[in-house]
Amino acid sequence: MKWREPQADCYEYELPGGWQVRAGRTDADNEILSLKLAAPNDYWFHVRGMPGSHVVLHSEAGGEPDRATLEAAAAVAAWHSKARTGGVVAVSVTQAKHVGKPPGAKPGTVTIRKEKVLKVRPGLPEASA
């Protein structure tokens, strides 16, 4: 499945196994990425308790990412946040189908369900850094 319109201005990274990671640049980009571009079974990431980019992990082939892939995407979310220099950072992860927007909320504000927390060091994939 290809990324769908509308387009958001995002940072883009490739992970091993054909996984693609996108991180929003602004609140409006975060909203488009999280609510319009992400497929229901894509994985969504955001650093806990601090401002930062919404990050989506996507694979053209589908399937389930392994722990290393999830941690690599979580590290991207930590990197694109105010916690970039914070050592080990807690990052929320859920599938995109569990991300929603509260009525009347400002751009980029979302609610999530069925979250898990990964603790990672902020970083970018080596090939994309």
DAWO-V299354 format. One record per backbone hydrogen bond with DSSP energy under -1.0 kcal/mol. NH is the residue of the N-H (numbers start at 1). CO is the residue of the C=O. Records with the same first field share a line. If there is no record, write none. Layout:
# DAWO-V299354
NH: CO / CO
This chain:
# DAWO-V299354
11: 23
13: 21
15: 19
20: 58
21: 13
22: 56
23: 11
24: 54
25: 9
30: 26
31: 27
32: 28
33: 29
34: 30
35: 31
36: 32
37: 32
38: 33
42: 39
43: 57
44: 94
45: 55
46: 92
48: 90
53: 80
55: 45
56: 22
57: 43
58: 20
70: 66
71: 67
72: 68
73: 69
74: 70
75: 71
76: 72
77: 73
78: 74
79: 75
80: 76
82: 51
84: 81
86: 83
89: 120
91: 118
92: 46
93: 116
94: 44
96: 42
97: 40
98: 95
99: 96
100: 111
105: 102
109: 106
111: 100
113: 98
116: 93
118: 91
120: 89
123: 75
129: 125
